[in-house]
Amino acid sequence: MKKQFIYFVLLLAIPFSMLSQTHIDIEDVEVEEEGSFDPKKAVVPFAVVTEAPRFRKCKKITGKELKECFEKTLDAYISKTLVYPKEYKTEAIETKVYVIFNIDREGKIVKIRTRSKRKDKELFEKEAIRVISNIPKLKPARQKGEKVTVSYSKVIYFSL
């Protein structure tokens, strides 16, 4: 009876101990050793890059203001360039397209990926890709003084 009780307690405890391991603290994440940073291979998230990519309009700005300028200029560019697909105008659909792309070490837009809840309306995704792929060449981002590739995500809203 005692043995069965121990097994029962273990059966209850094991799943709970597994669940407790699903949370990852920042302290648990392995950090690259000092000096192992390779700017040619690194893809740095926009949120943590020390010097954001630059549009010409953001020429003399640094720090947090540079990131804000980048985002405002990108929003303005998208608003000016985005065209609602004429095939869907009669339906007047409102939707969002999630776009993730990289800005490489030369300031070019690469690896554009999209996701939308409306899989039957692929023209929204195609339009988002068209707009993002036509972003003018940027001054590349920097991390630790070196040019790096930056990943950026954006939600593009379509409405009439």
C-alpha positions as CSV (number, residue, x, y, z in Angstrom):
1,M,0.0,0.0,0.0
2,K,2.8,2.4,0.9
3,K,4.5,1.6,-2.4
4,Q,1.4,2.4,-4.4
5,F,1.0,5.7,-2.5
6,I,4.5,6.7,-3.5
7,Y,3.8,5.9,-7.1
8,F,0.6,7.9,-7.0
9,V,2.4,10.9,-5.6
10,L,5.2,10.6,-8.2
11,L,2.6,10.4,-11.0
12,L,1.0,13.6,-9.8
13,A,4.3,15.4,-9.2
14,I,6.0,14.6,-12.5
15,P,3.6,16.5,-14.8
16,F,3.7,19.6,-12.5
17,S,7.4,19.6,-12.4
18,M,7.5,19.5,-16.2
19,L,5.0,22.4,-16.5
20,S,7.2,24.5,-14.2
21,Q,10.1,24.2,-16.7
22,T,8.2,25.8,-19.5
23,H,8.8,29.3,-18.2
24,I,12.3,30.6,-19.2
25,D,13.9,33.4,-17.2
26,I,16.3,35.8,-18.9
27,E,19.0,34.6,-16.5
28,D,18.6,31.0,-17.9
29,V,19.3,32.0,-21.5
30,E,22.8,31.3,-22.6
31,V,24.6,34.5,-23.7
32,E,27.3,34.4,-26.4
33,E,30.8,34.6,-25.0
34,E,32.5,38.0,-25.3
35,G,34.2,38.3,-28.6
36,S,32.1,35.6,-30.3
37,F,29.7,38.1,-31.9
38,D,29.9,37.7,-35.7
39,P,28.2,40.7,-37.4
40,K,28.2,38.9,-40.8
41,K,26.0,36.1,-39.4
42,A,24.1,37.9,-36.7
43,V,20.4,38.8,-37.2
44,V,19.6,41.2,-34.5
45,P,15.9,42.0,-33.5
46,F,15.0,45.6,-34.1
47,A,14.0,46.1,-30.4
48,V,17.6,45.4,-29.2
49,V,19.8,46.7,-32.0
50,T,22.0,49.6,-30.7
51,E,21.7,51.7,-33.9
52,A,18.6,51.2,-36.0
53,P,18.5,51.2,-39.8
54,R,18.1,54.7,-41.2
55,F,15.9,56.3,-43.8
56,R,17.4,59.5,-45.3
57,K,14.9,61.5,-43.3
58,C,16.4,60.2,-40.1
59,K,20.0,61.2,-40.9
60,K,21.2,63.1,-37.8
61,I,19.2,61.3,-35.2
62,T,20.5,58.7,-32.7
63,G,19.3,56.3,-30.0
64,K,15.7,55.8,-29.2
65,E,14.7,58.8,-31.4
66,L,16.3,57.0,-34.4
67,K,14.1,53.9,-33.8
68,E,11.0,56.2,-33.5
69,C,12.0,58.1,-36.7
70,F,12.4,54.7,-38.5
71,E,9.0,53.5,-37.4
72,K,7.2,56.8,-38.2
73,T,8.9,57.1,-41.6
74,L,8.1,53.4,-42.4
75,D,4.4,54.0,-41.4
76,A,4.3,57.1,-43.6
77,Y,5.8,55.2,-46.5
78,I,3.4,52.3,-46.2
79,S,0.4,54.7,-45.9
80,K,1.5,56.5,-49.1
81,T,2.3,53.4,-51.1
82,L,-0.3,50.8,-50.0
83,V,-3.0,50.1,-52.6
84,Y,-6.2,48.3,-51.5
85,P,-6.7,45.4,-54.0
86,K,-9.4,46.4,-56.4
87,E,-10.7,42.8,-56.6
88,Y,-11.9,43.1,-52.9
89,K,-13.4,46.7,-53.0
90,T,-17.0,45.4,-53.5
91,E,-16.6,43.3,-50.4
92,A,-15.0,46.2,-48.4
93,I,-13.0,43.7,-46.3
94,E,-11.0,45.0,-43.4
95,T,-8.0,42.8,-42.5
96,K,-4.5,42.8,-41.2
97,V,-1.4,41.3,-42.7
98,Y,1.5,40.5,-40.4
99,V,4.9,41.1,-42.2
100,I,8.3,40.0,-41.0
101,F,11.4,41.0,-42.9
102,N,15.1,41.6,-42.6
103,I,17.2,44.6,-43.4
104,D,20.5,43.2,-44.4
105,R,24.1,44.6,-43.9
106,E,23.8,46.6,-47.1
107,G,20.4,48.2,-46.2
108,K,18.3,46.1,-48.5
109,I,15.0,44.5,-47.6
110,V,15.3,40.7,-47.7
111,K,13.4,37.6,-46.5
112,I,9.9,39.0,-46.5
113,R,7.4,36.7,-44.9
114,T,3.6,37.4,-44.4
115,R,0.8,35.9,-42.5
116,S,-2.9,36.7,-42.6
117,K,-6.0,35.2,-41.2
118,R,-7.7,35.5,-44.6
119,K,-6.0,32.7,-46.6
120,D,-8.7,33.0,-49.3
121,K,-7.7,36.6,-49.9
122,E,-4.0,36.3,-50.9
123,L,-3.9,39.6,-52.8
124,F,-3.6,41.4,-49.4
125,E,-0.4,39.5,-48.7
126,K,0.9,40.1,-52.2
127,E,0.3,43.8,-51.8
128,A,2.0,43.9,-48.4
129,I,5.0,42.1,-50.0
130,R,5.0,44.6,-52.9
131,V,5.1,47.6,-50.6
132,I,7.8,46.2,-48.3
133,S,10.0,45.0,-51.1
134,N,10.0,48.5,-52.6
135,I,11.2,50.3,-49.5
136,P,14.2,52.4,-50.6
137,K,17.6,51.2,-49.7
138,L,18.4,52.2,-46.1
139,K,21.6,52.9,-44.1
140,P,22.2,49.5,-42.4
141,A,21.8,49.0,-38.6
142,R,24.8,48.6,-36.3
143,Q,25.5,46.5,-33.3
144,K,28.7,46.9,-31.4
145,G,29.9,49.3,-34.1
146,E,29.5,46.7,-36.9
147,K,26.9,46.6,-39.7
148,V,24.3,43.9,-39.0
149,T,21.2,42.4,-40.4
150,V,18.1,43.4,-38.5
151,S,14.7,41.6,-38.3
152,Y,11.6,43.7,-38.2
153,S,7.9,42.9,-37.9
154,K,5.0,45.1,-38.9
155,V,1.2,44.8,-39.0
156,I,-0.3,46.3,-42.2
157,Y,-4.0,47.2,-42.0
158,F,-6.2,47.1,-45.0
159,S,-9.5,49.0,-45.0
160,L,-11.5,51.2,-47.3
